[in-house]
Amino acid sequence: MFFRSISVSLSLLLAAVPALAQTAPTPPAVTQTEPRETIEGTLSQDRTVIAVPSFATSSVETVAGLRTDSLGRQLAEVISANLERSGLYEPIGPGGVRTITRPEVQAPRFAEWQARNAENVVHGFVDAGSNGSLIVGCYLYDTALGSELVRRGFEIQPADWRRAAHKCADAIYSRLSGEAPFFDSRIAYIAESGPKGNRIKRLAIMDSDGGNHRFITNGQALAISPRFSPDYKKIVYVSYLNNRVRVFIYDVAAGTQKLVTESGNATFAPRWSPDGKQILYSMAVGGNTDIYRISADGGTPVRLTTAPGIDVGGSFSPDGRKIVFESDRSGSQQIYTMNIDGSDQRRISFGGGRYATPEWSPRGDLIAFTRMGGGNFRIGVMTPTGGGERLLTNSWQDEAPTWSPNGRVLQFFRTTPGREGRSSLWQVDLTGVNLRRLPTPQDGSDPSWGPVLP
């Protein structure tokens, strides 16, 4: 398996293709995107319009069961969906525009796209490569200036075609927004099935948009609290089986796992240090719950909190110097920070209600949390000193936020009321208005968003 960036030259792109036709056909009507669900109501349509026609191919070939012409449309659909999901762009996807020819990939008909009110246009191609590979190229153009803004090329195994689409969308997003990418990333979460009082909870992973879904555990043991390692190679999680509680590290590529620590006491919320060498977790002993730190290779844990009550969570700051956690030592659940050795513990939440599940942003500027009050659980953010608190959702039970790799979007899980309440994965950006549900084959909870793939 390989996935590598390549340069896409004009000679590679335009070899053995006919000259451009001089007259463009009349474009079809624009397909409008339905307004998304938001907290305030209907999201403003003041977004950058980007046309994303199907990727062209020099000749229709079948590689590993994939036709290059059909794949060209699928690539454009994924790119279009990624850009729309960011909340910043209004893509006109391949279903709303004509299919471009191969020569147009590097010679767009700018006047045509301007007539469609598209400020930018994405062009691309997909061709059969050598030894069963595929070559994918993608370009972003400014239609008013008639200039090329992005050029990316990839040689991939056919199974990795979605990654090529995500990488292309990431390059477009970063060029236009000035922000770090986040589409080519993965999510670990707990897939839930069965009756509410006896749920089967399995560890699962998928792409950031729900594609390439895969179950990791078989459901015989209860799995909770997954977290990707900083290098994406492993997932730490808690397993409950036969009154034994174990913290495992699962190797994604090898399909094997190793035991980090085991106890007869309730154990939960393992979290990686930024360098991947340490793991935080919480454990209840003798009616008191505290936070511990242990080497990722196992060994003797170090107890970091000793206050009476329940100390839970634990999330490292990006520089590895601080830890944010929740504690009820003041009489109700609140958010605290401390140094990595457990010193200088101080409360930072004072907004009223209870606070839980804090997680530090990968940019270091914010801490996400669940705020409980008035019968609702809501997702919010605050600065590391407790200032600037903002609530981003307003539903009955939203909890357990996890950050996108660029620190702009939060994913969480939402549970509906009642005995038959269902859990599902959602995400919201820092504006609080771009709110949407992620598709999963079963109910979902406890998501963990990993870093951008290399």
Secondary structure, DSSP 8 states (H G I E B T S, - for coil): --EEEE---HHHHHTT-----SS---------------SSSS-----EEEE----B-SS--EETTEEHHHHHHHHHHHHHHHHHHTTSEEEE-GGGS----GGGGGS--HHHHHHTT-SEEEEEEEEE-STT-EEEEEEEEETTTTEEEEEEEEEE-GGGHHHHHHHHHHHHHHHHH-S---SSEEEEEEEEES-GGG-EEEEEEEETTS-S-EE-S-SSSEEEEEEE-TTSSEEEEEEEETTEEEEEEEETTTTEEEEEEEESS-EEEEEE-TTSSEEEEEEEETTEEEEEEEETT----EE---SSSBEEEEEE-TTSSEEEEEE-TTSS-EEEEEETTS-S-EE---SSSEEEEEEE-TTSS-EEEEEEETTEEEEEEE-TTS-S-EE---SSBEEEEEE-TTSSEEEEEEE-SSTT--EEEEEEETTS--EEE---SSEEEEEEEEEE--
